Amino acid sequence: MSVDRILPLIVAVPLFGAALLVGAGRRLPRSAAEVLGCVCAAGTAALALAASAGTPSSTARPLEWLGGWRPHGGAGVGIVLVGDRIGLGLATLVSLLVVAALAYAWRYFDEPPQRHAGSFPALVLLFQAGMCGFALAGDLFNAFVFFELMGVVAYALTGYRVEEARAVQGALVFGVINSLGAYTTLLGIGLLYARTGELGLAQIGGALDAHPGGPDALVIAAFVLVATGLLVKAAAVPFHFWLADAHAVAPTPVCMLLSGVMVELGVYGTARVYWTVFAGPGGIPAPDAQRALLALGVLTAVLGAVMCGLQRHLKRLLAYSTVAHTGLFLIGLAVLTPEGLGGVALYVLAHAGVKAALFACVGILLDRFGSVDEPELHGKGRELPWVGVLFGTGGLALAGLPPFGTALGKAVTEEAAGGWATALFVVVSAATGGAVLRAGARVFLGLGPVTGSGAGTARQAGAADDEAAEETTGKAEEPETSGRLTRVPASMLAVPTALLAGALAVGLVPGLRTGTGHAADAFTDQAGYLAAVQHGRATEPASTPPPHWSTAGVLWGLLATALAVGLALLAVRRPPVTEPARWTTPLRRLHSGHVGDYVAWFLAGVTLLGVLVV
C-alpha cells in the first residue's frame, strides 16, 4: 500500500475503534474493551511508522485528496491530507504516546459503571484521531475541525471523574478558555476565506502571495486570531491559565497526553500556519513574526519556570514545567530558520517521553499513597526505589543532561537562537529540572526537614479553607485505582521506563537527527509546499546542516544539569516555612482560579499579540 493511501487510515482506524467501543462496549467485558483500544492505538502507530518509513525522502510530501477531489488549475475544494516528515513524525509520536497511556491505564481506574467498559478507551481513541488528523490536515478549516475534536474530547477526559467537583471545575475552565480560542481561530479563518476564497493552506498562501507588498489590517487580524487559538492550546502566556487547573484534576494517563503531545500540537500548528500561509511576500513580515513569537516565548518560559519552582502539588509542578518549555519551543520557532525548527522538533520529541514518564511516576505515588503533596510524601517513596530512579532520571533529562534528546534539542535550538537565548535556556531548564529533582529528593530520599505546611503557591491568595488547601497542596487526593495500591503493577513501571529509553534514543540515534534536519528544511520551504499541494510538483529545498552534538551544547547541558542539582540541594536544606513568601503574592493573585479573570487575561493576550505583530 502506498503512503498516500495510508494517510486516511491513520485517522480512520482510531475513529473506527472508538465507534466500535461505543457500539459494542455495552456488551464487552472490561478486559476485551481495553484490549481492543490498545490494538487500535497500536495499529495506528504502526501505520504512522510505516508511512514515515515509506516516504521516499525526508523532503517528500505524500498527498491524499479524499474522495478524489483534486484541484484544477491550482484551485480546489477538496480535503487534502499532507504527509510530510514533520507531520508524520508528530502523528507517530501521538500514536505511540496513546499506546503508552492505554497500557499504563490497563485495569487502572475504579470499575467503570455497568455497560460503560469501553468509554475511556473510546475517548482516548477519539483524542488520538483528532491529534493525528490535525498533524496531517492540509486545509485550514479541517485542521480546525480536528483541533476542536481533540479539544472537546480533552474536556471530557479532564472531567472524566465527574463525581468530583474539582474535576468538573478543571474541565470547565479548560473548556471555556479553549472555546474562546476556537472562536478566534474560526473568525480568523473566516477573514482569510473572505480575502482569498480558499480554505486550503497552500491555496491561501498562494493567494496572499499573489498580492505582495506587505499585509493589510485584515491579514494581520487574521494571523492574530488564528494564532491565538493555537497559542491557547500551546499554553503560552497569557493563555496558559487552564493548563495547571486541568492537570491537577485530570487522570494520570490523560495528563501524559496533554503535556506530552497536545500542548506541542499548538506549537506545531503555529509553525505550520506561519510557514505555509503567512511566510510569503503577501503575509506577515519575518521581523514582525519574530518579535511576537520571541516576546511570548520569553514571557512564557520565565513565568512557567518561576511558577514551577513554587509548587508543592506535583501535578501542578509538572504542568508549569510544560508551560516553561513551551516558551523555549516558541523561542526556537522565533528564529524562523530550519536549524531552529529542527532543534525544536527534537526537543519536542524527547520532551514528550520525559514528561509523560514523570506524570506516570506521579500517578504511581497517587495510587500508592493517596497524595501528590510534596511535603506529605516526604520519605514515603523509599519503598518505591525504581520509581525514584525513573523520577530522578526524568528530572535530569528535563534539565538537559546529555545524551538525552532533550539536551540535544536544547543545544541545537540554543545555537540557532544564539546570544542571550542560551543563558535563558540554561536557566529555565535548570529551574524546571531542579524543581523536579527537589521533589524527588524529598519524596524518594527523605532529604530535608519534615514539614506538612511547606512553601507553595496558593491558587487563591489568602485561601485558608480546607477545600482550597487541598486543591493547592495535593493532600487527601482520591486514588485513581479501586483502592490504594499495595503492589505496583508491572505495566505501570514498564511504561515510564520505555518512555525515558525513547527520550534517550532521540539523542543517540544519528539517523533520527539527520532525518529531522532534512524534514525541517522541507517544512520551512513555503514555495515547495505550495508547488506540491497545488500542482503536484516535487521540489528540493535548500539544504542546511542537520542537528548535531557540539562541544558547546554538551557543556551548556552539563552546566544546566549541575545548576538543577545545586538548586534542588539548596531547596531541600532550607528550613520549612509556614506560608508562601510575600513576593509570590502577585503571582498567586494572577493565578486566581476564577474563570472570569482568565477570560480577561485571554482578551489582554489577544491585544498583546496584535500589538507585537503590527
Residue pairs with C-beta under 8 A, 6 or more apart in sequence:
2 54
2 62
3 51
3 54
3 55
3 62
3 83
4 62
4 63
4 64
4 83
5 64
6 47
6 50
6 51
6 54
6 83
7 51
7 62
7 64
7 81
7 83
7 136
8 64
8 66
8 81
9 44
9 47
10 44
10 47
10 48
10 51
10 91
10 95
10 132
10 136
11 81
11 129
11 132
11 133
11 136
11 146
12 129
13 40
13 43
13 44
13 47
14 40
14 41
14 44
14 98
14 125
14 126
14 128
14 129
14 132
15 125
15 126
15 129
16 40
17 36
17 37
17 39
17 40
17 41
17 121
17 122
17 125
18 40
18 122
18 123
18 125
18 126
18 129
20 36
20 40
21 28
21 33
21 36
21 37
21 118
21 119
21 121
21 122
21 125
22 118
22 119
22 122
24 118
25 33
25 115
25 116
25 117
25 118
25 119
25 122
26 115
26 116
26 118
27 115
28 36
28 117
28 118
29 117
30 107
30 111
30 112
30 117
31 107
32 117
33 117
33 118
33 121
34 102
34 105
34 106
34 107
34 117
34 121
36 118
36 121
37 102
37 118
37 120
37 121
37 122
37 124
37 125
38 99
38 102
38 103
38 106
38 121
40 125
41 95
41 98
41 99
41 102
41 124
41 125
41 128
42 95
42 99
44 95
44 98
44 128
44 132
45 92
45 95
45 96
45 98
45 99
48 88
48 91
48 92
48 94
48 95
48 132
49 92
51 62
51 83
51 88
51 91
52 85
52 88
52 89
52 92
55 62
55 83
55 85
55 88
57 518
58 85
58 514
58 515
58 517
58 518
58 519
58 521
58 522
59 85
59 518
59 519
59 521
59 522
59 525
59 528
59 538
59 540
59 541
60 84
60 85
60 522
60 538
61 82
61 83
61 84
61 522
61 528
61 529
61 532
61 533
61 538
62 82
62 83
62 84
63 80
63 81
63 82
63 83
63 138
63 532
63 533
63 536
64 80
64 81
64 83
65 71
65 76
65 78
65 79
65 80
66 78
66 79
66 80
66 81
67 78
67 79
68 78
69 76
69 77
69 78
69 79
70 76
70 78
71 78
71 200
71 203
71 533
71 534
74 203
74 206
74 534
74 535
75 198
75 203
76 200
76 203
76 534
79 138
79 139
79 142
80 138
80 139
80 200
80 533
81 136
81 137
81 138
82 136
82 137
82 138
82 529
82 532
82 533
83 136
84 519
84 522
84 523
84 529
85 515
85 516
85 518
85 519
85 522
85 523
86 268
86 345
86 519
86 520
86 522
86 523
87 135
87 136
87 272
88 135
88 136
89 345
89 349
89 516
89 519
90 135
90 261
90 264
90 265
90 268
91 131
91 132
91 135
91 136
93 261
93 348
93 349
93 352
94 128
94 131
94 132
94 135
94 261
94 265
95 128
95 132
96 502
97 256
97 257
97 260
97 261
97 352
97 356
98 124
98 125
98 127
98 128
98 257
100 256
100 356
100 495
100 498
100 499
101 124
101 253
101 254
101 256
101 257
101 356
102 121
102 124
102 253
103 491
103 494
103 495
104 252
104 253
104 256
104 360
104 363
104 491
104 492
104 495
105 120
105 251
105 253
106 489
106 491
107 489
108 251
108 253
108 480
108 481
109 120
109 251
109 480
109 481
109 482
110 480
110 481
110 482
111 482
112 119
112 120
120 160
123 153
123 156
123 157
123 160
124 157
124 253
124 257
126 149
126 153
127 150
127 153
127 154
127 157
127 257
129 146
129 149
130 146
130 147
130 148
130 149
130 150
130 151
130 153
131 146
131 150
131 261
131 262
131 265
133 142
133 145
133 146
133 149
134 143
134 146
134 147
134 150
134 265
134 269
135 265
135 268
137 143
137 146
138 200
138 201
138 202
138 533
139 199
139 200
139 201
140 189
140 192
140 199
140 200
140 201
140 204
140 226
140 273
140 277
141 189
141 199
142 199
143 201
143 269
143 272
144 182
144 185
144 186
144 189
144 229
147 182
147 185
147 229
147 233
147 265
147 269
148 182
150 262
150 265
151 178
151 179
151 182
151 233
154 174
154 178
154 246
154 254
154 258
154 262
155 171
155 174
155 175
155 178
156 171
157 250
157 251
157 254
157 257
158 167
158 170
158 171
158 174
158 246
158 249
158 250
158 254
158 258
159 167
159 168
159 170
159 171
159 172
159 249
160 167
160 250
160 251
160 254
161 167
161 249
161 251
161 478
161 480
162 168
164 249
164 478
166 248
166 249
166 471
167 249
167 250
169 245
169 249
170 245
170 246
170 248
170 249
170 250
171 246
171 249
172 595
173 241
173 242
173 245
173 246
173 593
173 595
173 598
174 242
174 245
174 246
176 595
176 598
176 599
177 232
177 239
177 241
177 242
177 595
177 598
177 599
177 602
178 232
178 233
178 242
180 232
180 599
180 602
181 228
181 229
181 230
181 231
181 232
181 233
181 239
181 602
182 229
183 229
184 225
184 226
184 228
184 229
184 606
185 225
185 226
185 228
185 229
185 230
186 229
187 225
188 221
188 222
188 223
188 224
188 225
188 226
188 227
188 228
188 229
189 199
189 222
189 226
191 218
191 221
191 222
191 225
192 198
192 204
192 222
192 226
192 277
193 199
194 218
195 207
195 208
195 218
195 219
195 222
196 203
196 204
196 207
196 208
197 207
198 204
198 207
200 533
201 272
201 273
201 276
201 277
201 529
201 533
202 276
202 529
202 530
202 532
202 533
202 534
203 533
203 534
204 277
205 276
205 277
205 278
205 279
205 280
205 283
205 526
205 529
205 530
206 530
206 534
207 282
208 215
208 219
208 277
208 278
208 280
208 282
208 283
209 280
209 281
209 282
209 283
210 282
211 282
212 280
212 281
212 282
213 281
213 282
214 282
214 285
215 223
215 278
215 282
215 283
215 284
215 285
219 278
219 282
219 283
219 284
220 284
220 610
220 613
220 614
221 610
223 278
223 283
223 284
223 613
224 606
224 609
224 610
224 613
225 606
226 273
227 270
227 273
227 274
227 292
227 609
228 239
228 605
228 606
228 609
230 266
230 269
230 270
230 273
231 239
231 266
231 270
231 296
231 605
231 609
232 239
232 242
232 266
232 602
233 262
233 263
233 265
233 266
233 269
234 263
234 264
234 265
234 266
234 267
234 269
234 270
234 326
234 329
234 330
235 242
235 243
235 263
235 266
235 300
235 322
235 323
235 326
236 266
236 296
236 297
236 300
236 326
236 327
236 330
237 296
237 299
237 300
237 303
237 304
237 323
237 327
237 605
238 299
238 601
238 602
238 604
238 605
238 608
239 601
239 602
239 605
240 300
240 303
240 304
240 323
240 326
241 591
241 597
241 598
241 601
242 598
243 258
243 263
243 319
243 320
243 322
243 323
244 307
244 316
244 319
244 320
244 323
244 591
245 459
245 593
246 258
246 319
247 255
247 258
247 259
247 315
247 316
247 318
247 319
248 313
248 315
248 316
248 319
248 471
248 474
250 258
251 480
252 359
252 360
252 362
252 363
252 366
252 480
253 363
255 315
255 318
255 319
255 359
255 363
256 355
256 356
256 359
256 360
257 356
259 318
259 319
259 322
259 355
259 356
259 359
260 352
260 353
260 355
260 356
260 359
261 352
263 322
263 326
264 326
264 329
264 348
264 351
264 352
266 326
267 326
267 329
267 330
267 333
267 344
267 348
268 348
270 293
270 330
270 333
271 333
271 341
271 344
271 523
272 523
274 283
274 284
274 289
274 333
275 523
275 524
275 526
275 529
276 526
276 529
276 530
277 283
278 284
278 289
279 286
279 289
279 336
279 524
279 526
280 526
284 613
286 336
288 612
288 613
288 614
289 334
289 336
289 613
290 334
290 335
290 336
291 612
291 613
292 609
292 612
292 613
293 330
293 331
293 333
293 334
294 330
294 331
294 334
295 612
296 327
296 330
296 608
296 609
296 612
297 327
297 328
297 329
297 330
297 331
297 332
297 333
297 334
298 327
298 331
298 424
299 327
300 323
300 324
300 326
300 327
300 330
301 324
301 325
301 326
301 327
301 328
301 330
301 331
301 424
301 428
302 324
302 327
302 424
302 428
303 323
303 324
303 327
303 587
304 320
304 321
304 322
304 323
304 324
304 325
304 326
304 327
304 428
304 432
305 320
305 321
305 324
305 427
305 428
305 431
305 432
306 431
306 587
307 320
307 323
307 457
307 587
307 591
308 317
308 320
308 321
308 323
308 324
308 431
308 432
308 435
309 431
309 432
309 434
309 435
309 571
310 455
310 456
310 457
310 580
310 584
310 587
311 317
311 320
311 374
311 435
311 456
311 457
312 373
312 374
312 375
312 454
312 455
312 456
312 472
312 473
312 474
313 372
313 373
313 374
313 456
313 472
313 473
313 474
314 362
314 365
314 372
314 373
314 374
314 377
314 439
314 474
315 359
315 362
315 372
315 474
316 474
317 374
317 435
317 436
317 439
318 355
318 358
318 359
318 362
318 436
320 432
321 355
321 398
321 432
321 435
321 436
322 355
324 428
324 431
324 432
325 347
325 351
325 398
325 428
325 432
327 428
328 347
328 410
328 413
328 424
328 425
328 428
328 429
329 344
329 347
329 348
331 413
331 417
331 421
331 424
331 425
332 340
332 341
332 343
332 344
332 347
332 413
332 416
332 417
333 340
333 341
333 344
334 340
334 417
335 341
335 413
335 416
335 417
336 524
337 416
337 524
337 544
338 517
338 520
338 521
338 523
338 524
338 544
339 412
339 415
339 416
339 520
339 544
339 545
339 547
340 413
340 416
340 417
341 520
341 523
341 524
342 412
342 516
342 517
342 519
342 520
342 544
342 546
342 547
343 409
343 410
343 411
343 412
343 413
343 414
343 415
343 416
343 547
344 409
344 413
345 409
345 516
345 519
345 520
346 405
346 408
346 409
346 412
346 506
346 512
346 513
346 516
346 547
347 405
347 406
347 408
347 409
347 410
347 412
347 413
348 409
349 405
349 409
349 506
349 516
350 397
350 404
350 405
350 406
350 408
350 409
350 502
350 503
350 506
350 507
351 398
351 406
351 409
351 503
353 405
353 499
353 500
353 502
353 503
353 506
354 394
354 397
354 398
354 404
354 406
354 499
354 500
354 503
355 394
355 398
356 496
356 499
357 390
357 394
357 495
357 496
357 497
357 499
357 500
357 503
358 391
358 394
358 395
358 398
358 436
358 496
360 492
360 495
360 496
360 499
361 387
361 390
361 391
361 394
361 496
362 372
363 480
363 492
364 384
364 387
364 485
364 488
364 492
364 493
365 371
365 372
365 377
365 380
365 381
365 384
365 387
365 443
366 372
366 477
366 479
366 480
367 479
367 480
367 481
367 484
367 485
368 384
368 479
368 484
368 485
368 488
369 377
369 380
369 484
370 476
370 477
370 478
370 479
370 484
371 377
371 474
371 475
371 476
371 477
372 474
372 477
373 473
373 474
373 475
374 439
374 442
374 443
374 454
374 456
374 474
375 442
375 450
375 451
375 452
375 453
375 454
375 473
375 576
376 452
376 473
376 474
376 475
377 442
377 443
378 442
378 443
378 446
378 448
378 450
378 451
379 442
379 443
379 445
379 446
379 450
380 443
381 387
381 388
381 391
381 440
381 443
381 444
381 445
382 388
382 444
382 445
382 446
384 444
384 488
385 444
386 493
387 444
387 488
387 493
388 440
388 443
388 444
388 445
390 493
390 496
390 497
390 500
391 436
391 439
391 440
391 443
391 444
392 437
392 440
392 444
393 500
394 436
394 496
394 500
395 433
395 434
395 436
395 437
395 440
395 564
395 568
396 404
396 433
396 437
396 561
396 564
397 404
397 406
397 407
397 433
397 500
397 503
397 504
398 406
398 429
398 432
398 433
398 436
398 564
399 429
399 430
399 432
399 433
399 434
399 437
399 560
399 561
399 563
399 564
399 565
400 406
400 407
400 410
400 411
400 425
400 426
400 429
400 430
400 433
400 556
400 557
400 560
400 561
401 407
401 557
401 558
401 561
402 408
402 411
402 507
402 549
402 553
402 554
402 557
402 558
403 504
403 507
403 508
403 549
404 503
404 504
404 506
404 507
405 503
405 504
405 505
405 506
405 507
406 503
406 506
406 507
407 507
407 553
407 554
407 557
408 506
408 507
408 513
408 547
408 549
408 553
409 506
409 547
410 425
410 429
410 553
410 556
410 557
410 560
411 549
411 550
411 552
411 553
411 554
411 556
411 557
412 547
412 548
412 553
413 425
414 421
414 422
414 425
414 426
414 553
414 556
415 422
415 550
415 552
415 553
417 425
422 556
425 556
425 560
426 556
426 559
426 560
426 563
427 563
429 560
429 564
430 560
430 561
430 563
430 564
430 567
431 564
431 567
433 560
433 561
433 564
434 563
434 564
434 565
434 566
434 567
434 568
434 571
435 567
435 568
437 564
437 565
437 567
437 568
438 567
438 568
438 571
438 572
440 568
441 447
441 448
441 568
441 569
441 572
442 448
442 572
447 572
447 573
448 571
448 572
448 573
448 574
449 575
449 576
450 576
451 576
453 576
453 578
453 579
454 576
454 577
455 576
455 577
455 579
455 580
455 581
456 472
456 473
456 580
457 472
457 580
457 584
457 587
457 588
457 591
458 468
458 472
458 580
458 588
459 468
459 471
459 472
459 588
459 591
459 592
459 593
460 468
460 588
460 592
460 593
461 585
461 588
461 589
461 592
463 469
463 472
469 475
470 476
470 477
471 593
479 485
505 512
506 512
507 549
513 546
513 547
513 548
514 546
516 546
516 547
517 544
517 545
517 546
517 547
518 543
518 546
520 544
521 541
521 542
521 543
521 544
522 528
522 529
522 541
524 541
525 539
525 541
525 542
527 539
528 538
528 539
528 540
528 541
531 537
531 538
531 539
532 538
532 539
580 588
590 601
